[in-house]
């Protein structure tokens, strides 16, 4: 079955411009993949765990995704695909990531991460050629340039020197996902020996056209996580590259990467919450199965707390994904902040869930409980470890002084459409994404939310608690402003622990702004999300992590959130903001 744009279209609106379009695509993918807990399902967790244990891709499921036309999700509608908005893309991909992060990368968003360079700067012909490749089921992989703090996937680089009619490519890289299986290689190569923003360029390489003896395939590499994805290396020796393989202009790779990384970082955060949701599902099963009474009190805090965190992470990811369409020239700062804070929250959540699951969380023979161990190993390989955090710090920290001096408490709030799931947005256009400046619309949103809640401050109940939390984060922003104003004009050192702490605090503040903005803009359709309880618990936990003085948690908040969690578990609904029904 191939899912086409026409079968997913919502009447009365351009395809892909509404939440309903994305949810319809996700629903079809859920139906195709089937019940993840059915031991006889060839695409279920048992089969995926077994492939991981064998250290090989789940071939049957990859074939299913190819037949379903998953590659069309990464191709703009203008070129025959289904890509319109980044938030819609993340929603549509969640069924895959709910089952297996390695599958999502091995046959999934690695292609998007690679071809984003083409959507950002490619010629008309390059765009159509890449679109055609993905639409017929082809894959693309990415060969990054060297990055500071790099993990194995980001380490080493290539060089391309100019020759008559093109370039000659040299260099090697030991760890490349799908190096042997990709139909297109997107290479970031050094074209200028001088250091600076114009040092690298992007090239499109067709593996089938490489001259014999110029490309050597290096052995497969075993990584601790994502064992079902295939990693190996490539070595280029004086390999000819035609001039038309250059994407954009020579020296544009850094600017291209800064645009593409915004989308990549944000989409990752939008899909991995679904994977942690699977572990939460297992933990609720462990806490409720065989019990006729309520959940044991000692399980209330980890279960309700992780659920609140997942809602908060979904709020942060959804808002930044929507910002890529609505405020493309200003989204880069928030994209780095979300990519910094969401993985930290999710890693801590997995640690909490381990206390509920115990040894069962590491049993690969059990699809009902065994997802924890695999996800703990997969997340760092997927770019949600130290290397990913360090790259985000490199974006955030240099801008803190300027934001404190010019933006905080001075800017206007963003439009409410940023937080509303039901509205239409412009399509995602990589070419419009800004890479510097633009201010801080999320700090402005926090200040506005706190001002609107001010009348409820001190009141009893959850609304008063939410107002107090909002003001606590505004107070933290004021304190951060004073400290960041004292940073040196020449730029703060990324290795200074005190400066890193300022970045930590900043990401928590704008994360809180996303939670408040999403709660404020609920339309009442979902009574649980319209009630302040989930936002109070999420912000209380975020404040605790940051050391922000905050009001004590209101009576009954934790229990209210836990009741919703158990209800969703029993009704087979997701643990994100959509709460849609999925396969059992």
N, C-alpha and C positions, 0 to 999 in steps of 0.2 A: 504494500500500500504506500503510495507516495502522497504526502500531504502538500497540496499546492496552495498558492496564495488564495485561489478562488474558494477552496473548501473551508478556509479559515476566516473568510471575510465577514465582517459585521455589517449588515445592511444599514445604509444611511450615513456611513462614514468611510473615509478613505481607509484602505486596508492597513491594519497594523497600528492605527493611531489611537486605539482605545485599549483599556485594560481587558475588556472582554475578548478581544482578538487573541491576546497573549494567553489568557486562561483557556481559551478553546484549543489552542495549539498544544498547551501543556496537557489538557485532558485527553487529547488524541494520543499523545505520546505515552501517557500513563496507561491507557487501554492497551496499546501495543506491547508495552513492556510487561504488563500483567502483575499479578500479586507477587510482591517481592519476597513474601514469606512462604510461598508455596514451594515445597521441596522438589516438585516435579516440573516447575517452571524453568526452562532453559535460560531465562533472563532474570531469574530471581537471585536473591542474595546468596543462597547456597552455591549456585553455579558461579557467581562472580567471586565469592571467596575461594572456591576451588581453583579458578583460573589464577587468582593472585598467589595461592600456594604453589601452583605449578610455574609461576613467574612467566605467564604468557597472557596475551590479550584474550578476552572473551570473544572468540571468533563469531559465534552465532549471534551475539548481541550487536557486535559491530556491523554484521551483515544486515541485521534488522534496521539499525539506524541509517545505514546507507540506503536501504530500500524505502525508508520513510522520508528520505530527502533531507536529512538533518543539515547537510551543507548549505541548503538554501537559507537557513537562519542567519548565515554569515554574509549573505549577499544582499546589497540594497535592492529595494523593490524596483528601482529604476533600471536595474540590470537583470530583472527576472526572479529575484529572490524574495525573502520575507523580512529582511532587516529594515526596520523603520526607526524604532526607539530602543535605546539601550535597556530601559527598564522592562520593556516588553520582551526583549531577548532573554534577559535573566529569568523572567517568569517562565518562558517557554522551555528553558533548559533545565529547570529544577528537577523534573522527573528523572533525568539521567543522573544528576549529582546526588539525588536522594539515595540512589542505589550504589554509586561507585564514583568517587572523585577521579580515580585513574582512568575509568572509562570516559568520563567527561572531558578529560584532557587528551587521552590517546585517540579517541574518535570524537572530537568536539572542538572545544574553543582554542586549542593550539592553532588551528587553521585561522580562526579569527584574529588571534594575536599576531600571526604572521602577516596576513593580508591587509591588516589595518593600515600598513604603510602605503598600500596601493590606494585605499579609499582616501587617505590623507593627501597624497601627492602624485598618484599615478596618472599617466596619460589616458586619454579615452580608450585607446586600444588596449593598454595594459589592464584597465578596469574591466573591459569586456572579456578579455582572455581569461583573467582570473575568475570572473563570475562564471564563465562557461565551465571552467575546470571544477569549481566547487559544486555547481549544479548537476554535474554528471557523476558526483560522488568522489571526486579527487580530494587529496589532502595537501595541505601546505605545512611547512615547518619553518622555524625561525632560528637563525644563527646570529646571536647577539654579539655586540662588542663587549670588551672588558668593562666590568663595573667594580667600583670599590665595594668592599664587604660582600663580594659575589659568592653565591653558592656554586656548586659544580656546573649547574645549567648555564650560569651567566659568566663563567670564567673563560679566559683566553680570547684571542681576537684574530681577525683576518686583515690583510692589507691588499689593496688593489692599485697597481701602478698603471698609468696611462700608456697605451701603445697605439700604433696606427690602427684605426678602426674599432678601438675599444679599450679593454683593460686586460691585465694579467693578475690573477688572484692567487695569493699564497696564504698559508696559515693552516692551523688545525684547531680542532675543538673536540674534546673527549666525550662530552655528554650533550647529546642532541636528541630530543624526543622525535621519534619516527624518522630518524636520519635515513634509514633504508627503505621506508615505506612511503615517504612523501613524494608527491608528483610535482611539487614546486618547493624550492628553497629560497627563502627571503634572507639575504645576507647583509649584515651591517659590517662594512669593511672600512678600514682606514685608507683614505686617499690623500692625506696630507700628513707629512711627518711632524709638522708643528702641532703643539697642543693648542686646543681652542675649540670654539663652537662649530667651526667649519672643517673639522678634521676627518669626518666620516661621511660615507655615502651608502645608499641602499641599492641593492641589485637583486633582480629576479633571475634565478638559475633553474633551468630545466634539466633535471638529472639525466634524461634520455639523450640530451645533446652534448654531454660532457665528453671530450676526446679521451680515448683510451690512455691510461697511464697518468692522467692529470689529476684524478681524484681517487684517493685510497680510502676504503671503508675500514674504520678502526673497530676493534672488538666491542661486543656488547658490554655495557656497564651495569652492574647490579647496585641499585640504590636501596637504602633502608625502606623507603616507601614507594607507592605507586608501582609495585612490582609487576602489575599486569600491563603497564605501558612499556614500550620498547625504547630503551636509551642506548645509543652507541655514538661513535665519533666519525668525523670526516677530516681528511687532510687534503688540501689543495696545493699543488705544485705547478707554478707557472701555467695555471689553467686559463685559457682564453675566455673572455666574457665580452659579448658584443655590446656596442655603445647603446643600443636600444634597450638593454637590460637595466640601465640606470633608471631609478625611480626619482622623479623630480629632477633637481639640479645637483651637480656635484657639491658635496659639503653640506647637504641638507639633512643628514641622518639624525643629528641631535635634535633638531626641531621636530622632525617627523616622530622620533621616539617619544619626545615629551607629549605630543598629542596622542599617540597610540597608547602610551602607558596609562593615560587618564581613563580611557575606556577599559583597558585590560584590568587595571586595579579595581575599578568599580564593579565590573561584571563578576570578577572572582568573588568579591564580597557578597554580591547578590545571589550567587549560586551555592557557596559552601555552607550557608546557613541551613540549606535543605539537608546537607549531609549530617550536620550536627543534630538536626531534627530527627533523623533516623535513630541516633544514639539516645536521644531523649525519649523517643517512642519505646525503645528497649527498656529504659529505666522505669518508665511508667508501668510497663508490663510486669517488670520485676517487683514493683511496689504494690501492685493491685491483684495480680493473678493469685487465685486461691484464697483471697480474703473477701469475706462478706461484708465486713465493716469498713470504716474509713481508712484512708492511708495512714500508716504509722506516723506519729508526730515527728519523729526524728528525720523523716523523709520530706517533710513539708518545705524546709528551707532550700535544699538543693533542687528539688523538682520545680517549685514555683519560681525560684530565683533564675534557674536556667531558662525556663519558659519566658520570663520577663526579658532576659538578656537577648533571646532570639528575636523577640518582637522589636527590641531596641535596635539590634543589628539590622533587621529588615528595614526598619524606619531609616536608619542612616544610609544603607545601601540604596534603597528606593529613591530617597531624596537626591543623592548625588547622581544616580543614573538619570533621573528626570532633569537635573540641572544641566547635564551634557546636551540636552536638546533645548531647554528653555533659556539657559544662561551660559551658552558655550564659551564665551570669552572670559568667564569668571569662575569656571568650575574646577580649574586645575588644583587650587589650594585645598578645597574640600575633598577632592578625590584622593589626594595624598593623606589627608587627615583620616578619612574613613578607612583607607587601606591600612593605616597604622593601628587604629583602635579596634576594629572589628576582629582581626585575627587574635589579638590579645584576649579579648573577651571570650572568644570561642575556645581558645586553648584552656583558659581557666574553667570554662563550663565543662569541658571534657574531664578535667580533674575532679570536679564536683560529682559528675555523673559516675565516675569510677567508684566513688564511695557507695553509691547505690547498687551498682551492678556487681562489684566485687570480681571474683575470678571469672564469672560468666561473660564479662565483657571482652575477654580474650580468647573465647572458644570459637574458632573458625568453623567448627562443625555445626554451630548453632546459629542459623540466620536470625532467630528471634533476639539474640543477645550479643552476638559476636562482632558487631560493627565497630565497637569502641577501639579495639586494638589497631585495626586497619586504618582508621581515620587518624589516630594519633601518629602513625607512621607516615601517612600520605600528606598531611597538611604542610610540613616543612618543605617537602619536595615540590609541592604545588606553588611555592613562592610565598607561603604564609609563615615563614620562619624569620630568622635574624636578617637575612639578606634583604627580604622584602621590607622589613621595618627600617633598615638603615637607608634604603633608597628613598623612602618617604620622608625620613628626617632631613635628608639632603635637600628636599623640596621645601619643607616647612620652616626649618630653623632660620635660614637666611632672610626670611620674610617677616619674622616676628617683630623686629624693631620698627619696620615701616608700617606694619599694621597697627601697632600700638600708637605710633605718632599720628597716623592719618585716618585710620579706618574705624577702629573700635569706638562705639558710642557716637559716631558721626554719620554713618551711612543710613540710607533708607532700607526698609525691609524688602525682601524679595516678594514677587507676586504669590498669592495664595495657591495658584495652580501648581506650584512646586511641590505642595504637600498633598494634593487631592488626587486620589487614584482614579477617579471616574472621568477626568477631563481629557481632552485631546491635547497633544503637544506637537510642536514641529518635529520633523524627522531628524535623526542624528546625522550630522554632517561633520566628519573629521576635519575638514578644511577650515571650519569656523572655530575650532577649539583654540582658546588662548593658552599661552605658555608662560606668561608673566603678568604681574599687575592685576588689576581688576577688583581689588578690595576684598571685603569679607562679608558677604551677604548673610552667612549663617550666624555670625556674632550679632548682626543687626536683628535677625529673627529672634534670637534669644532675648534680647533686650525688649523687643516688642511683646513677646509672649509674657514675660514677667510683668510688664506694665499692665497688660490686660487682666492678669490674674491678681494684681495687687489688692483689689477690693476684697478678695477672699482670704488674704493673708491673716493668719491667726484664728480663722474659723475652725470649728470642729469638723472632723471627717476628712475624706480623701481630697476634696477640692482645696481645703485649707492647707493640707499637707503638700499638695502639688504646687500651690502658690509659694509656700515656704521654700521648697526645693528650687523653684525657678529663680527666686531671689538669691538663694545661696550660690547658684552658678553665676549669676550676674555679679555678685560680690567677688567671686573668684576671678571673673574676667577683669574687674577693676584692679584687683591686686596684681594680676598678670600684666596688665597694661603698664603699671608703674615699674615693674621689674624689667620688662622688655624695653622700655624707653631707655634704660641704663645700659643696654647692650652696646658694644663698640660699633661705630659706624662702618668700620672696615669689614665687619662680618664676624659672627660668633663662631668659635671652633666647634665643629661637629663632634669632636672627641671629648669636650668638656662635659662631665656628668651633670653639672648644674644647668647647663644649657639644654641638655637632653631632657631634663626634668621639666623645663619650661615647655618643650614640645609635647611632652606627655600630657601636661595639664591643658594645653590648648586643644588637643584632639578630644579630650573628654568633654570640654566645654562645648565645642561645636557638635559633638555627638548628642549631648543633652538638648541642644537646640533642635536637632532633627526629631527627637522624641516628642518634644513639646509641640513642634509644628504639625506633626502627623496627628497627635491627639487633638489639637485645637481644630483641625479641619475635618474631623469626622462628621459625617452627615446623619448619624443616628441609625443607619441601616444595621450596623452591628452593635447591639447594646453594650457588649463587653468592651469593645474598643472605644466606645463613646464615654464609658465610665473612666474616671481618672485612676482606678486602682492599678492597672498594669503599668501606667506611666510612672506612678508614685514608686512602685517597687523597682522598676528599671532605673529610675534616677537615683533612688536611695542606694542601690548597689554601685552605680557609677560614682556617686559622691564618696562612698566608702572607699572605693579603689583609689580615688585621687586624694583622699584626706580632706575633702571639703566638708566643713561643719554643716550638718543638715539636721532637720527635725527628726525626732524618733518616728519609726514606722507606725502608722495608724493601726489601731486594732482591726483585725479582720481582713486587712489588705492581702496578706500572704495566702490566707484561706480562700479568698475570693478568686485570686489568680489560679490557685491549685484546683479549685472546682472547675474552672474553665478548661484547664489542661486535661483533667480526667474526662470531662465531657467530650472534648475533641478526640481524645484517644478512643473512647468507646464508639464515637460516631464515624471514625475513620477520616478525620479532617486534619489538615496541615497545621503546623505550629508557627505559621507566619501571619502576616497581616491579612492575607486573603482568606485563610481558614477554609479553603476549598476542599471538597471531598477528593480523596485519591484512592488508588488501589489499596486494599486492606493492609 
